[in-house]
Structure formats: C-alpha cells, structure tokens
C-alpha cells in the first residue's frame, strides 16, 4: 500500500508545513485540496477550519499558472502528487475542469476529482442521472485529451453513495478515464455494502480509497431522540478497517490509501502521525 494525505485534513498547516511533516512521517503522496480561496476578510480572520479558512488549499483560479511551482515544492520533499481533489461537479464549467486537468498533467499527477450531482429530493434520481451521464461524457473527453483520469467520490447525499450506485454511473465510461473513490467514512453515513462485494462491484473502476471513520450517536432532534452520524477517530468509529483492508488485498488493490480525517480529537500534527501509524500497523497484520 501507498499512503497519501488529502490536505483538507490539516487546515491549520500551510502546504509546505504539511509536506515537511508528511515526509518526516513516511507519507508517499499528497491529494491537494483545490478550490476557490475565500477573499472575504472576515473569513480570513477566522481560525483555520476544514471547509472555510483552510490554509492547505490550492487556488483553483490560478492552479494552471502555478502548476510548475506546486510540483517543484512537492518534489522538494520527495512526495508525489497523487490527485488534485477539487469540489467540481460533472455539470460544472468545462473550462474549470479542463484547467485542473491541464494543471494535473503539468504536475505529473494522474487524476483529479470531479463529483456526481447531489441528491436532496427536489429533483428525481432519473433527472440527475441523465445530467451526470451528459456531464461525465464531457469530462471523459477532456480526460482523454489531457491523458488524466477523473474520479468521483462515493458520497452521502449524492446519487453515488454506494458501490452499486457508483458502478451504474461509472460503467458507462472507460475505466482508464473515469473512476470511483471508495470512502470508508462516507459509507457509514449512507451507502454501506459488504466491503469485498463493494470492491468486486466496482471492479476496474475502483481508483482510490479514502480512509476516515464515522459513528452513529443518539442526539435530541426537535424534542425527540434520534441516531445521527458524525465523524470519529480511526479507532472509535464503525468502519471495520481490518475487514476492509483484507478485502482490498483479496481483490488485488495496490493503489493509494488517502487519509481524510475530520475527527477533532487531536491536532493536525498528532493526527498525521497517529493515523498513518494506526493504518500501517493494521495493514502489516493482514499482509
């Protein structure tokens, strides 16, 4: 196995600080968080956070112009750029998607993330599936043009929360250009299928593994107690990593394992160290 970090997980670190610590701890790759950098001065005054003032983010508006600079910085620490993890969707502007693909190619990076449509019940699944099909046809053509892959994530509240749903969409396309990201935490929220069966369903479309953990807890909601999902440290959630990694071994997966830890129990530096140590120990017991 090879290990990467999705930099959304370390919002209080600059890219160089994250790379330095990753090199020290034995990470192989990085999945750069790529999105718009906020220009609201009030947001920039906030404490660093995962989705607002995240310091470990590459600006999507200038990523193509700064591709060589980003590659040089990453190379300096002996880390490979595994993926550009954008928040683009398949129906977004082709220009923005192509900009990221061109940047990925310039960086020697083989993939970017482009996600499927969200599902909130306001539009039917059928409508959204047609939109996704049309969108990913465009994405596939751009991927062929630039020689990179676009992978969409199995994510709750989208039309691809499960392996079965993800396969239905991905199977319309060439697995050399369109892939699926399996996420161990997201499927606790929505879409869990037995690990090995899920990987067998995805087959050649299984492109990446995101690892994080989640659990269901009882909370008061509108005067009633309900079970709700929330993020958890690796050793405390409902994901069964031993069974997951054993299944990955059985289906022959030897790609990257990308850490995306939203639990807030530890500092970024502590999480970087404890997460990779936890996973390496676990994988060693399986191999």
ZAVEXTOR-105544 format. One line per 4 residues: number of its first residue (from 1); their letters; for each residue x, y, z of C-alpha. Coordinates in steps of 0.25 Angstrom, whole numbers, plus 5000, padded with zeros to 4 digits. Layout:
N
NUM = a = X/Y/Z ~ ...
// end
This chain:
287
1 = xxxx = 5000/5000/5000 ~ 5004/5014/4998 ~ 4999/5026/5007 ~ 4994/5040/5003
5 = xxxx = 4988/5051/5010 ~ 4976/5059/5006 ~ 4980/5073/5011 ~ 4966/5077/5015
9 = xxxx = 4970/5069/5028 ~ 4981/5079/5032 ~ 4974/5093/5031 ~ 4984/5100/5040
13 = xxxx = 4996/5096/5032 ~ 5002/5103/5020 ~ 5005/5094/5008 ~ 5020/5094/5012
17 = xxxx = 5018/5091/5026 ~ 5009/5079/5022 ~ 5019/5073/5013 ~ 5030/5075/5023
21 = xxxx = 5022/5067/5033 ~ 5018/5057/5023 ~ 5032/5054/5018 ~ 5036/5052/5033
25 = xxxx = 5025/5042/5036 ~ 5026/5034/5023 ~ 5015/5038/5014 ~ 5017/5035/4999
29 = xxxx = 5007/5045/4993 ~ 4998/5057/4994 ~ 4984/5060/4989 ~ 4984/5075/4989
33 = xxxx = 4971/5082/4993 ~ 4967/5090/4981 ~ 4956/5100/4981 ~ 4953/5115/4982
37 = xxxx = 4961/5123/4992 ~ 4952/5132/5000 ~ 4954/5147/4999 ~ 4945/5151/5010
41 = xxxx = 4953/5158/5021 ~ 4944/5153/5032 ~ 4946/5138/5027 ~ 4961/5140/5026
45 = xxxx = 4961/5145/5041 ~ 4955/5132/5045 ~ 4962/5121/5052 ~ 4966/5111/5041
49 = xxxx = 4955/5101/5038 ~ 4953/5089/5029 ~ 4943/5096/5019 ~ 4945/5111/5021
53 = xxxx = 4958/5117/5024 ~ 4967/5105/5020 ~ 4981/5109/5019 ~ 4985/5096/5012
57 = xxxx = 4978/5099/4999 ~ 4982/5102/4985 ~ 4974/5113/4978 ~ 4966/5107/4966
61 = xxxx = 4967/5120/4959 ~ 4982/5120/4957 ~ 4985/5105/4958 ~ 4989/5104/4944
65 = xxxx = 4998/5116/4945 ~ 5005/5111/4958 ~ 5006/5096/4954 ~ 5021/5096/4952
69 = xxxx = 5023/5104/4965 ~ 5014/5094/4973 ~ 5021/5082/4966 ~ 5034/5088/4970
73 = xxxx = 5030/5090/4984 ~ 5025/5076/4985 ~ 5037/5069/4978 ~ 5046/5076/4988
77 = xxxx = 5040/5067/4999 ~ 5040/5055/4991 ~ 5025/5054/4991 ~ 5017/5050/4979
81 = xxxx = 5005/5058/4975 ~ 4994/5047/4975 ~ 4982/5055/4972 ~ 4976/5069/4971
85 = xxxx = 4964/5068/4980 ~ 4954/5078/4974 ~ 4940/5081/4978 ~ 4935/5082/4964
89 = xxxx = 4923/5074/4959 ~ 4922/5068/4945 ~ 4912/5078/4941 ~ 4921/5090/4944
93 = xxxx = 4928/5098/4934 ~ 4937/5090/4925 ~ 4947/5102/4925 ~ 4949/5100/4940
97 = xxxx = 4950/5085/4939 ~ 4960/5086/4928 ~ 4969/5096/4935 ~ 4970/5086/4946
101 = xxxx = 4973/5074/4937 ~ 4984/5083/4930 ~ 4990/5086/4943 ~ 4990/5071/4947
105 = xxxx = 4997/5067/4934 ~ 5007/5078/4937 ~ 5010/5073/4951 ~ 5011/5059/4946
109 = xxxx = 4998/5056/4954 ~ 4989/5045/4948 ~ 4976/5049/4954 ~ 4966/5060/4958
113 = xxxx = 4953/5058/4966 ~ 4940/5062/4959 ~ 4928/5058/4966 ~ 4914/5054/4963
117 = xxxx = 4901/5062/4966 ~ 4896/5064/4980 ~ 4882/5058/4983 ~ 4873/5065/4992
121 = xxxx = 4859/5060/4987 ~ 4856/5073/4980 ~ 4859/5067/4966 ~ 4857/5052/4963
125 = xxxx = 4869/5042/4962 ~ 4866/5040/4948 ~ 4867/5054/4944 ~ 4880/5055/4952
129 = xxxx = 4886/5042/4946 ~ 4883/5048/4932 ~ 4890/5060/4936 ~ 4902/5052/4941
133 = xxxx = 4903/5044/4929 ~ 4904/5056/4920 ~ 4913/5063/4929 ~ 4923/5051/4930
137 = xxxx = 4923/5049/4915 ~ 4929/5063/4914 ~ 4938/5060/4926 ~ 4943/5047/4919
141 = xxxx = 4946/5055/4906 ~ 4955/5065/4914 ~ 4961/5053/4921 ~ 4965/5047/4908
145 = xxxx = 4970/5060/4903 ~ 4980/5062/4915 ~ 4983/5048/4918 ~ 4978/5048/4932
149 = xxxx = 4967/5041/4940 ~ 4954/5048/4947 ~ 4949/5040/4959 ~ 4936/5043/4966
153 = xxxx = 4934/5040/4981 ~ 4924/5031/4987 ~ 4918/5042/4996 ~ 4905/5043/5004
157 = xxxx = 4894/5052/4999 ~ 4899/5050/4985 ~ 4894/5040/4974 ~ 4906/5031/4977
161 = xxxx = 4906/5028/4991 ~ 4908/5013/4989 ~ 4917/5004/4981 ~ 4905/4999/4973
165 = xxxx = 4900/5013/4970 ~ 4914/5018/4967 ~ 4916/5006/4957 ~ 4903/5009/4950
169 = xxxx = 4909/5023/4946 ~ 4923/5019/4944 ~ 4920/5007/4936 ~ 4916/5016/4924
173 = xxxx = 4930/5020/4922 ~ 4945/5016/4920 ~ 4951/5012/4934 ~ 4964/5018/4928
177 = xxxx = 4958/5032/4929 ~ 4946/5031/4939 ~ 4948/5024/4953 ~ 4942/5023/4967
181 = xxxx = 4947/5027/4980 ~ 4942/5018/4991 ~ 4941/5025/5005 ~ 4941/5017/5017
185 = xxxx = 4935/5028/5026 ~ 4924/5033/5016 ~ 4918/5019/5015 ~ 4916/5019/5030
189 = xxxx = 4907/5031/5027 ~ 4900/5025/5015 ~ 4902/5014/5005 ~ 4910/5003/5012
193 = xxxx = 4911/4989/5005 ~ 4919/4978/5010 ~ 4934/4982/5007 ~ 4938/4971/4998
197 = xxxx = 4925/4971/4990 ~ 4926/4986/4988 ~ 4940/4985/4983 ~ 4936/4974/4973
201 = xxxx = 4924/4982/4968 ~ 4933/4994/4965 ~ 4944/4985/4958 ~ 4953/4993/4949
205 = xxxx = 4946/5006/4953 ~ 4952/5005/4967 ~ 4962/5016/4966 ~ 4965/5021/4981
209 = xxxx = 4962/5018/4995 ~ 4959/5030/5005 ~ 4960/5026/5019 ~ 4953/5033/5031
213 = xxxx = 4943/5028/5041 ~ 4929/5031/5046 ~ 4919/5026/5056 ~ 4904/5028/5059
217 = xxxx = 4901/5035/5072 ~ 4888/5038/5079 ~ 4884/5053/5079 ~ 4872/5061/5082
221 = xxxx = 4865/5066/5070 ~ 4852/5074/5071 ~ 4849/5069/5084 ~ 4852/5054/5080
225 = xxxx = 4864/5045/5082 ~ 4869/5041/5068 ~ 4882/5034/5063 ~ 4891/5043/5055
229 = xxxx = 4904/5040/5048 ~ 4917/5048/5052 ~ 4932/5047/5049 ~ 4940/5039/5059
233 = xxxx = 4955/5036/5061 ~ 4960/5024/5054 ~ 4959/5014/5066 ~ 4946/5019/5071
237 = xxxx = 4936/5019/5059 ~ 4928/5008/5052 ~ 4937/5005/5040 ~ 4944/4991/5041
241 = xxxx = 4957/4994/5035 ~ 4963/4980/5037 ~ 4951/4974/5028 ~ 4953/4986/5018
245 = xxxx = 4968/4984/5016 ~ 4966/4969/5016 ~ 4956/4971/5005 ~ 4965/4980/4997
249 = xxxx = 4976/4970/4998 ~ 4967/4959/4993 ~ 4962/4967/4981 ~ 4977/4971/4977
253 = xxxx = 4976/4986/4980 ~ 4990/4992/4982 ~ 4987/5007/4980 ~ 4987/5019/4989
257 = xxxx = 4981/5020/5003 ~ 4977/5034/5005 ~ 4975/5040/5019 ~ 4963/5049/5021
261 = xxxx = 4962/5050/5036 ~ 4951/5060/5041 ~ 4951/5056/5055 ~ 4955/5067/5064
265 = xxxx = 4961/5060/5076 ~ 4976/5063/5072 ~ 4984/5074/5066 ~ 4987/5073/5051
269 = xxxx = 5001/5068/5054 ~ 4997/5058/5064 ~ 4986/5053/5054 ~ 4997/5052/5043
273 = xxxx = 5005/5043/5052 ~ 4995/5034/5059 ~ 4987/5032/5046 ~ 4998/5026/5038
277 = xxxx = 5004/5018/5049 ~ 4990/5012/5052 ~ 4988/5008/5038 ~ 5002/5003/5035
281 = xxxx = 5001/4994/5048 ~ 4987/4989/5043 ~ 4992/4986/5029 ~ 5004/4979/5034
285 = xxx = 4995/4969/5041 ~ 4988/4966/5029 ~ 5000/4965/5019
// end
